């Protein structure tokens, strides 16, 4: 069975590594203190604070396992400093929505570090997968749940 490869920029890798270190060194200790304090309240069968702390501990441990797995199976997207004439993972693109003339800037990243609120869209998303391989000036359509959106690639920054 092959492991899933997680495509990450160096920045995304570093952020995930920082989060993992924080969870291991800070959050684990904080939660251990919460559990210790909750135990001092007495009967654990009716202790909401204890239950909440144990649930929080489980969530943190799950996140730690996920981050460890992602980082051990990460493939860093290299930026060779070459001028990009086609969109690749790691490119910053300026797209014009031809349906409403709205212009947006997105960074195309792997799914593990996508965050649409920060303008980082996954290479597996409808827009991300559709723009890969296109050059400045190209027009393309994206099939979305709300219908087809037509875009024009205005610029590639990186």
TIRO-2110 file (N, C-alpha, C; in Angstrom, 1 decimal):
// TIRO-2110
0.9, -1.2, 0.0, N, 1, A
0.0, 0.0, 0.0, CA, 1, A
0.9, 1.2, 0.0, C, 1, A
0.7, 2.1, -0.9, N, 2, A
1.5, 3.4, -1.0, CA, 2, A
0.9, 4.4, -0.1, C, 2, A
1.7, 5.2, 0.5, N, 3, A
1.3, 6.3, 1.3, CA, 3, A
0.9, 7.5, 0.5, C, 3, A
-0.1, 8.3, 0.9, N, 4, A
-0.5, 9.5, 0.2, CA, 4, A
0.6, 10.5, 0.4, C, 4, A
1.0, 11.1, -0.7, N, 5, A
2.0, 12.2, -0.7, CA, 5, A
1.3, 13.5, -0.5, C, 5, A
1.9, 14.3, 0.4, N, 6, A
1.3, 15.6, 0.7, CA, 6, A
2.2, 16.7, 0.1, C, 6, A
1.6, 17.4, -0.9, N, 7, A
2.4, 18.5, -1.5, CA, 7, A
2.3, 19.7, -0.7, C, 7, A
3.5, 20.2, -0.3, N, 8, A
3.6, 21.4, 0.6, CA, 8, A
4.6, 22.4, 0.0, C, 8, A
4.3, 23.6, 0.1, N, 9, A
5.4, 24.6, -0.1, CA, 9, A
6.3, 24.6, 1.1, C, 9, A
7.5, 25.2, 1.0, N, 10, A
8.4, 25.2, 2.2, CA, 10, A
7.7, 25.9, 3.3, C, 10, A
7.0, 27.0, 3.0, N, 11, A
6.3, 27.8, 4.0, CA, 11, A
5.3, 26.9, 4.7, C, 11, A
4.5, 26.2, 4.0, N, 12, A
3.5, 25.3, 4.5, CA, 12, A
4.1, 24.2, 5.4, C, 12, A
5.2, 23.6, 4.9, N, 13, A
5.9, 22.6, 5.7, CA, 13, A
6.3, 23.2, 7.1, C, 13, A
6.9, 24.4, 7.0, N, 14, A
7.4, 25.0, 8.2, CA, 14, A
6.2, 25.3, 9.2, C, 14, A
5.1, 25.8, 8.7, N, 15, A
3.9, 26.1, 9.5, CA, 15, A
3.4, 24.8, 10.2, C, 15, A
3.3, 23.7, 9.4, N, 16, A
2.9, 22.5, 10.0, CA, 16, A
3.9, 22.0, 11.1, C, 16, A
5.1, 22.1, 10.8, N, 17, A
6.2, 21.7, 11.8, CA, 17, A
6.1, 22.5, 13.1, C, 17, A
5.8, 23.8, 12.9, N, 18, A
5.7, 24.7, 14.1, CA, 18, A
4.4, 24.3, 14.9, C, 18, A
3.3, 24.0, 14.2, N, 19, A
2.1, 23.6, 14.9, CA, 19, A
2.4, 22.3, 15.7, C, 19, A
3.1, 21.3, 15.0, N, 20, A
3.4, 20.1, 15.7, CA, 20, A
4.2, 20.3, 16.9, C, 20, A
5.2, 21.1, 16.8, N, 21, A
6.1, 21.4, 18.0, CA, 21, A
5.3, 22.0, 19.1, C, 21, A
4.4, 23.0, 18.8, N, 22, A
3.5, 23.6, 19.8, CA, 22, A
2.6, 22.6, 20.5, C, 22, A
2.0, 21.8, 19.7, N, 23, A
1.1, 20.8, 20.3, CA, 23, A
1.8, 19.9, 21.2, C, 23, A
3.0, 19.4, 20.8, N, 24, A
3.8, 18.5, 21.6, CA, 24, A
4.3, 19.2, 22.9, C, 24, A
4.8, 20.4, 22.8, N, 25, A
5.5, 21.0, 23.9, CA, 25, A
4.6, 21.8, 24.8, C, 25, A
3.6, 22.4, 24.2, N, 26, A
2.8, 23.4, 25.0, CA, 26, A
1.4, 22.8, 25.3, C, 26, A
0.6, 22.4, 24.3, N, 27, A
-0.7, 22.0, 24.5, CA, 27, A
-0.9, 20.7, 25.3, C, 27, A
0.0, 19.8, 25.1, N, 28, A
0.0, 18.5, 25.9, CA, 28, A
0.1, 18.9, 27.4, C, 28, A
1.0, 19.8, 27.7, N, 29, A
1.2, 20.1, 29.1, CA, 29, A
0.0, 20.9, 29.7, C, 29, A
-0.6, 21.8, 28.9, N, 30, A
-1.8, 22.5, 29.3, CA, 30, A
-2.9, 21.5, 29.6, C, 30, A
-3.1, 20.6, 28.7, N, 31, A
-4.2, 19.6, 28.9, CA, 31, A
-4.0, 18.7, 30.0, C, 31, A
-2.7, 18.3, 30.2, N, 32, A
-2.4, 17.5, 31.4, CA, 32, A
-2.8, 18.2, 32.7, C, 32, A
-2.5, 19.5, 32.7, N, 33, A
-2.8, 20.3, 33.9, CA, 33, A
-4.4, 20.4, 34.1, C, 33, A
-5.1, 20.5, 33.0, N, 34, A
-6.6, 20.6, 33.1, CA, 34, A
-7.1, 19.2, 33.6, C, 34, A
-6.5, 18.1, 33.2, N, 35, A
-7.0, 16.8, 33.6, CA, 35, A
-6.7, 16.6, 35.1, C, 35, A
-5.5, 17.0, 35.5, N, 36, A
-5.1, 16.9, 36.9, CA, 36, A
-6.0, 17.8, 37.8, C, 36, A
-6.3, 19.0, 37.3, N, 37, A
-7.2, 19.9, 38.1, CA, 37, A
-8.6, 19.3, 38.2, C, 37, A
-9.1, 18.8, 37.0, N, 38, A
-10.5, 18.2, 37.0, CA, 38, A
-10.6, 17.0, 37.9, C, 38, A
-9.5, 16.2, 38.0, N, 39, A
-9.5, 15.0, 38.9, CA, 39, A
-9.7, 15.4, 40.3, C, 39, A
-9.2, 16.6, 40.7, N, 40, A
-9.2, 17.0, 42.1, CA, 40, A
-10.7, 17.4, 42.5, C, 40, A
-11.6, 17.5, 41.5, N, 41, A
-12.9, 17.9, 41.8, CA, 41, A
-13.8, 16.7, 42.3, C, 41, A
-13.2, 15.5, 42.2, N, 42, A
-13.9, 14.3, 42.8, CA, 42, A
-14.4, 13.4, 41.8, C, 42, A
-15.6, 12.9, 42.0, N, 43, A
-16.2, 11.8, 41.2, CA, 43, A
-16.1, 12.1, 39.7, C, 43, A
-15.3, 11.2, 39.0, N, 44, A
-15.1, 11.4, 37.6, CA, 44, A
-16.3, 11.1, 36.7, C, 44, A
-17.2, 10.2, 37.2, N, 45, A
-18.3, 9.8, 36.4, CA, 45, A
-19.3, 11.0, 36.2, C, 45, A
-19.3, 12.0, 37.0, N, 46, A
-20.1, 13.2, 36.8, CA, 46, A
-19.3, 14.5, 36.7, C, 46, A
-18.1, 14.4, 36.2, N, 47, A
-17.2, 15.5, 36.2, CA, 47, A
-17.1, 16.0, 34.7, C, 47, A
-17.9, 17.1, 34.4, N, 48, A
-17.9, 17.6, 33.0, CA, 48, A
-16.5, 18.2, 32.7, C, 48, A
-15.8, 18.8, 33.6, N, 49, A
-14.5, 19.3, 33.3, CA, 49, A
-13.5, 18.2, 32.9, C, 49, A
-13.6, 17.1, 33.6, N, 50, A
-12.7, 16.0, 33.3, CA, 50, A
-13.0, 15.4, 31.9, C, 50, A
-14.3, 15.3, 31.6, N, 51, A
-14.7, 14.8, 30.3, CA, 51, A
-14.3, 15.7, 29.2, C, 51, A
-14.4, 17.0, 29.4, N, 52, A
-14.0, 18.0, 28.4, CA, 52, A
-12.5, 17.9, 28.2, C, 52, A
-11.7, 17.9, 29.2, N, 53, A
-10.3, 17.8, 29.1, CA, 53, A
-9.8, 16.5, 28.4, C, 53, A
-10.5, 15.4, 28.7, N, 54, A
-10.1, 14.2, 28.0, CA, 54, A
-10.4, 14.2, 26.5, C, 54, A
-11.6, 14.9, 26.2, N, 55, A
-12.0, 15.0, 24.8, CA, 55, A
-10.9, 15.9, 24.0, C, 55, A
-10.6, 17.0, 24.7, N, 56, A
-9.6, 17.9, 24.2, CA, 56, A
-8.2, 17.2, 23.9, C, 56, A
-7.9, 16.4, 24.9, N, 57, A
-6.6, 15.6, 24.8, CA, 57, A
-6.7, 14.7, 23.6, C, 57, A
-7.8, 14.0, 23.4, N, 58, A
-8.0, 13.1, 22.2, CA, 58, A
-7.9, 13.9, 20.9, C, 58, A
-8.5, 15.1, 20.8, N, 59, A
-8.4, 15.9, 19.6, CA, 59, A
-6.9, 16.3, 19.3, C, 59, A
-6.2, 16.7, 20.4, N, 60, A
-4.8, 17.2, 20.2, CA, 60, A
-4.0, 16.0, 19.7, C, 60, A
-4.2, 14.8, 20.3, N, 61, A
-3.4, 13.7, 19.9, CA, 61, A
-3.7, 13.2, 18.5, C, 61, A
-5.0, 13.3, 18.1, N, 62, A
-5.3, 13.0, 16.7, CA, 62, A
-4.6, 14.0, 15.7, C, 62, A
-4.6, 15.3, 16.1, N, 63, A
-4.0, 16.3, 15.3, CA, 63, A
-2.5, 16.0, 15.2, C, 63, A
-1.9, 15.7, 16.3, N, 64, A
-0.4, 15.4, 16.3, CA, 64, A
-0.1, 14.2, 15.4, C, 64, A
-0.9, 13.1, 15.4, N, 65, A
-0.7, 12.0, 14.5, CA, 65, A
-0.9, 12.4, 13.1, C, 65, A
-1.9, 13.2, 12.8, N, 66, A
-2.1, 13.6, 11.4, CA, 66, A
-0.9, 14.5, 10.9, C, 66, A
-0.4, 15.4, 11.7, N, 67, A
0.7, 16.3, 11.3, CA, 67, A
2.0, 15.4, 11.2, C, 67, A
2.2, 14.5, 12.1, N, 68, A
3.4, 13.6, 11.9, CA, 68, A
3.3, 12.8, 10.6, C, 68, A
2.1, 12.3, 10.3, N, 69, A
2.0, 11.6, 9.0, CA, 69, A
2.2, 12.5, 7.8, C, 69, A
1.6, 13.7, 7.9, N, 70, A
1.7, 14.6, 6.7, CA, 70, A
3.2, 15.0, 6.5, C, 70, A
3.9, 15.3, 7.6, N, 71, A
5.3, 15.8, 7.5, CA, 71, A
6.2, 14.6, 7.0, C, 71, A
5.9, 13.4, 7.5, N, 72, A
6.8, 12.3, 7.1, CA, 72, A
6.5, 11.9, 5.6, C, 72, A
5.4, 12.3, 5.1, N, 73, A
5.0, 11.9, 3.7, CA, 73, A
4.9, 13.2, 2.8, C, 73, A
5.6, 14.3, 3.2, N, 74, A
5.5, 15.5, 2.5, CA, 74, A
6.5, 15.6, 1.3, C, 74, A
6.0, 16.2, 0.3, N, 75, A
6.9, 16.5, -0.9, CA, 75, A
6.9, 18.0, -1.0, C, 75, A
8.1, 18.6, -0.8, N, 76, A
8.2, 20.0, -0.9, CA, 76, A
8.2, 20.5, -2.3, C, 76, A
7.4, 21.4, -2.6, N, 77, A
7.3, 22.0, -3.9, CA, 77, A
8.4, 23.0, -4.1, C, 77, A
9.3, 22.7, -5.0, N, 78, A
10.5, 23.5, -5.2, CA, 78, A
10.2, 24.7, -6.1, C, 78, A
10.7, 25.9, -5.7, N, 79, A
10.7, 27.0, -6.5, CA, 79, A
12.1, 27.3, -7.0, C, 79, A
12.3, 26.9, -8.3, N, 80, A
13.6, 27.0, -8.9, CA, 80, A
14.0, 28.4, -9.3, C, 80, A
13.2, 29.3, -9.1, N, 81, A
13.4, 30.7, -9.4, CA, 81, A
13.3, 31.0, -10.9, C, 81, A
12.8, 30.0, -11.7, N, 82, A
12.7, 30.1, -13.1, CA, 82, A
11.4, 30.9, -13.4, C, 82, A
11.4, 31.6, -14.5, N, 83, A
10.1, 32.3, -14.8, CA, 83, A
9.1, 31.3, -15.3, C, 83, A
8.0, 31.4, -14.7, N, 84, A
6.9, 30.4, -15.0, CA, 84, A
6.0, 31.0, -16.1, C, 84, A
6.0, 30.2, -17.2, N, 85, A
5.0, 30.7, -18.2, CA, 85, A
3.8, 29.9, -18.2, C, 85, A
3.7, 28.9, -17.3, N, 86, A
2.5, 28.1, -17.1, CA, 86, A
2.3, 27.9, -15.6, C, 86, A
1.1, 27.8, -15.2, N, 87, A
0.7, 27.7, -13.8, CA, 87, A
1.1, 26.3, -13.3, C, 87, A
1.8, 26.2, -12.2, N, 88, A
2.2, 25.0, -11.5, CA, 88, A
1.8, 25.2, -10.0, C, 88, A
1.9, 24.1, -9.3, N, 89, A
1.7, 24.2, -7.8, CA, 89, A
2.8, 25.1, -7.3, C, 89, A
2.3, 26.1, -6.5, N, 90, A
3.2, 27.1, -5.9, CA, 90, A
3.1, 28.5, -6.7, C, 90, A
2.4, 28.5, -7.8, N, 91, A
2.2, 29.7, -8.6, CA, 91, A
1.2, 30.6, -7.9, C, 91, A
1.4, 31.9, -8.0, N, 92, A
0.4, 32.9, -7.5, CA, 92, A
-0.2, 33.4, -8.8, C, 92, A
-1.5, 33.3, -8.9, N, 93, A
-2.2, 33.6, -10.2, CA, 93, A
-3.2, 34.7, -9.9, C, 93, A
-3.4, 35.5, -11.0, N, 94, A
-4.5, 36.6, -11.0, CA, 94, A
-5.5, 36.1, -12.0, C, 94, A
-6.7, 35.9, -11.5, N, 95, A
-7.8, 35.4, -12.3, CA, 95, A
-8.9, 36.4, -12.4, C, 95, A
-9.4, 36.5, -13.6, N, 96, A
-10.6, 37.4, -13.8, CA, 96, A
-11.8, 36.5, -14.1, C, 96, A
-12.8, 36.6, -13.3, N, 97, A
-14.1, 35.9, -13.5, CA, 97, A
-14.8, 36.6, -14.7, C, 97, A
-14.9, 36.0, -15.8, N, 98, A
-15.5, 36.6, -17.0, CA, 98, A
-17.0, 36.8, -16.9, C, 98, A
-17.7, 36.1, -15.9, N, 99, A
-19.1, 36.2, -15.7, CA, 99, A
-19.5, 37.6, -15.0, C, 99, A
-18.5, 38.1, -14.1, N, 100, A
-18.9, 39.3, -13.4, CA, 100, A
-17.7, 40.3, -13.3, C, 100, A
-16.6, 40.0, -14.1, N, 101, A
-15.4, 40.9, -14.1, CA, 101, A
-14.7, 41.1, -12.8, C, 101, A
-14.9, 40.2, -11.9, N, 102, A
-14.2, 40.2, -10.6, CA, 102, A
-12.8, 39.6, -10.8, C, 102, A
-11.8, 40.3, -10.2, N, 103, A
-10.5, 39.8, -10.3, CA, 103, A
-10.0, 39.3, -8.9, C, 103, A
-9.4, 38.1, -8.9, N, 104, A
-9.0, 37.5, -7.6, CA, 104, A
-7.5, 37.0, -7.8, C, 104, A
-6.8, 37.0, -6.6, N, 105, A
-5.5, 36.4, -6.6, CA, 105, A
-5.5, 35.2, -5.7, C, 105, A
-4.9, 34.1, -6.2, N, 106, A
-4.8, 32.9, -5.5, CA, 106, A
-3.4, 32.3, -5.6, C, 106, A
-3.0, 31.6, -4.5, N, 107, A
-1.8, 30.8, -4.6, CA, 107, A
-2.2, 29.4, -4.7, C, 107, A
-1.7, 28.6, -5.7, N, 108, A
-2.0, 27.3, -5.9, CA, 108, A
-1.1, 26.4, -5.0, C, 108, A
-1.7, 25.7, -4.1, N, 109, A
-1.0, 24.9, -3.1, CA, 109, A
-1.5, 23.5, -3.1, C, 109, A
-0.8, 22.6, -2.4, N, 110, A
-1.3, 21.2, -2.2, CA, 110, A
-2.5, 21.3, -1.2, C, 110, A
-3.3, 20.2, -1.2, N, 111, A
-4.5, 20.2, -0.4, CA, 111, A
-4.2, 20.3, 1.1, C, 111, A
-3.1, 19.9, 1.6, N, 112, A
-2.8, 19.9, 3.0, CA, 112, A
-2.6, 21.3, 3.5, C, 112, A
-2.3, 22.3, 2.7, N, 113, A
-2.2, 23.7, 3.2, CA, 113, A
-3.1, 24.7, 2.6, C, 113, A
-4.2, 24.2, 1.9, N, 114, A
-5.1, 25.1, 1.3, CA, 114, A
-5.9, 25.9, 2.4, C, 114, A
-6.2, 27.1, 2.1, N, 115, A
-6.9, 28.0, 3.0, CA, 115, A
-7.6, 29.1, 2.2, C, 115, A
-8.8, 28.9, 1.7, N, 116, A
-9.4, 29.8, 0.8, CA, 116, A
-9.5, 31.2, 1.4, C, 116, A
-9.6, 31.3, 2.7, N, 117, A
-9.7, 32.6, 3.3, CA, 117, A
-8.4, 33.4, 3.2, C, 117, A
-7.3, 32.7, 3.1, N, 118, A
-6.0, 33.3, 2.9, CA, 118, A
-5.6, 33.4, 1.4, C, 118, A
-6.5, 33.0, 0.5, N, 119, A
-6.2, 33.0, -0.9, CA, 119, A
-5.4, 31.8, -1.4, C, 119, A
-5.3, 30.8, -0.6, N, 120, A
-4.5, 29.6, -0.9, CA, 120, A
-5.5, 28.5, -1.3, C, 120, A
-5.6, 28.1, -2.6, N, 121, A
-6.5, 27.1, -3.0, CA, 121, A
-5.7, 25.9, -3.5, C, 121, A
-6.4, 24.7, -3.2, N, 122, A
-5.8, 23.4, -3.5, CA, 122, A
-5.7, 23.2, -5.0, C, 122, A
-4.6, 22.5, -5.4, N, 123, A
-4.5, 22.0, -6.7, CA, 123, A
-5.5, 21.0, -7.1, C, 123, A
-6.2, 20.5, -6.1, N, 124, A
-7.3, 19.5, -6.3, CA, 124, A
-8.7, 20.1, -6.4, C, 124, A
-8.8, 21.4, -6.1, N, 125, A
-10.1, 22.1, -6.1, CA, 125, A
-10.5, 22.3, -7.6, C, 125, A
-11.7, 22.6, -7.8, N, 126, A
-12.2, 22.9, -9.2, CA, 126, A
-11.3, 24.0, -9.9, C, 126, A
-11.2, 25.1, -9.3, N, 127, A
-10.4, 26.2, -9.9, CA, 127, A
-8.9, 25.8, -10.0, C, 127, A
-8.4, 25.3, -8.9, N, 128, A
-7.0, 25.0, -8.8, CA, 128, A
-6.6, 23.9, -9.9, C, 128, A
-7.4, 22.9, -10.0, N, 129, A
-7.1, 21.9, -11.0, CA, 129, A
-7.3, 22.4, -12.4, C, 129, A
-8.2, 23.3, -12.6, N, 130, A
-8.5, 23.8, -14.0, CA, 130, A
-7.4, 24.8, -14.4, C, 130, A
-6.8, 25.5, -13.5, N, 131, A
-5.8, 26.6, -14.0, CA, 131, A
-4.4, 26.0, -14.2, C, 131, A
-4.1, 24.8, -13.6, N, 132, A
-2.8, 24.2, -13.7, CA, 132, A
-2.5, 24.0, -15.2, C, 132, A
-1.3, 24.4, -15.6, N, 133, A
-0.9, 24.2, -17.0, CA, 133, A
-1.3, 25.4, -18.0, C, 133, A
-2.1, 26.3, -17.5, N, 134, A
-2.5, 27.4, -18.4, CA, 134, A
-1.4, 28.5, -18.4, C, 134, A
-1.5, 29.3, -19.4, N, 135, A
-0.6, 30.5, -19.6, CA, 135, A
-1.4, 31.8, -19.5, C, 135, A
-0.6, 32.9, -19.3, N, 136, A
-1.3, 34.2, -19.2, CA, 136, A
-2.1, 34.4, -20.5, C, 136, A
-3.3, 34.9, -20.3, N, 137, A
-4.2, 35.2, -21.4, CA, 137, A
-5.2, 34.1, -21.7, C, 137, A
-4.9, 32.8, -21.2, N, 138, A
-5.8, 31.7, -21.5, CA, 138, A
-7.1, 31.9, -20.8, C, 138, A
-8.2, 31.4, -21.5, N, 139, A
-9.5, 31.4, -20.9, CA, 139, A
-9.9, 30.0, -20.7, C, 139, A
-10.6, 29.7, -19.6, N, 140, A
-11.0, 28.3, -19.3, CA, 140, A
-12.2, 28.4, -18.4, C, 140, A
-13.0, 27.3, -18.5, N, 141, A
-14.2, 27.1, -17.7, CA, 141, A
-14.0, 26.2, -16.5, C, 141, A
-14.7, 26.5, -15.4, N, 142, A
-14.6, 25.6, -14.2, CA, 142, A
-16.0, 25.2, -13.9, C, 142, A
-16.2, 23.9, -13.8, N, 143, A
-17.5, 23.3, -13.4, CA, 143, A
-17.6, 23.4, -11.9, C, 143, A
-18.6, 24.1, -11.4, N, 144, A
-18.8, 24.2, -9.9, CA, 144, A
-20.2, 23.7, -9.6, C, 144, A
-20.5, 23.5, -8.3, N, 145, A
-21.9, 23.1, -8.0, CA, 145, A
-22.9, 24.1, -8.4, C, 145, A
-22.6, 25.4, -8.4, N, 146, A
-23.5, 26.4, -8.8, CA, 146, A
-23.5, 26.7, -10.3, C, 146, A
-22.8, 26.0, -11.1, N, 147, A
-22.7, 26.2, -12.5, CA, 147, A
-21.3, 26.4, -13.0, C, 147, A
-21.2, 26.7, -14.3, N, 148, A
-19.9, 26.9, -15.0, CA, 148, A
-19.5, 28.3, -14.8, C, 148, A
-18.2, 28.5, -14.4, N, 149, A
-17.7, 29.9, -14.3, CA, 149, A
-16.5, 30.0, -15.3, C, 149, A
-16.5, 31.0, -16.1, N, 150, A
-15.5, 31.3, -17.1, CA, 150, A
-14.4, 32.2, -16.5, C, 150, A
-13.1, 31.8, -16.6, N, 151, A
-12.0, 32.6, -16.1, CA, 151, A
-11.1, 33.0, -17.2, C, 151, A
-10.3, 34.0, -17.0, N, 152, A
-9.2, 34.3, -17.8, CA, 152, A
-8.0, 34.5, -16.9, C, 152, A
-6.9, 33.9, -17.3, N, 153, A
-5.6, 34.0, -16.5, CA, 153, A
-5.0, 35.3, -16.8, C, 153, A
-4.9, 36.2, -15.9, N, 154, A
-4.4, 37.6, -16.2, CA, 154, A
-2.9, 37.7, -15.9, C, 154, A
-2.4, 36.9, -14.9, N, 155, A
-0.9, 37.0, -14.6, CA, 155, A
-0.5, 35.8, -13.8, C, 155, A
0.7, 35.5, -13.9, N, 156, A
1.4, 34.4, -13.0, CA, 156, A
2.5, 35.1, -12.3, C, 156, A
2.4, 35.2, -11.0, N, 157, A
3.5, 35.9, -10.2, CA, 157, A
4.6, 35.0, -9.8, C, 157, A
4.4, 33.7, -9.7, N, 158, A
5.5, 32.9, -9.2, CA, 158, A
5.4, 31.5, -9.6, C, 158, A
END
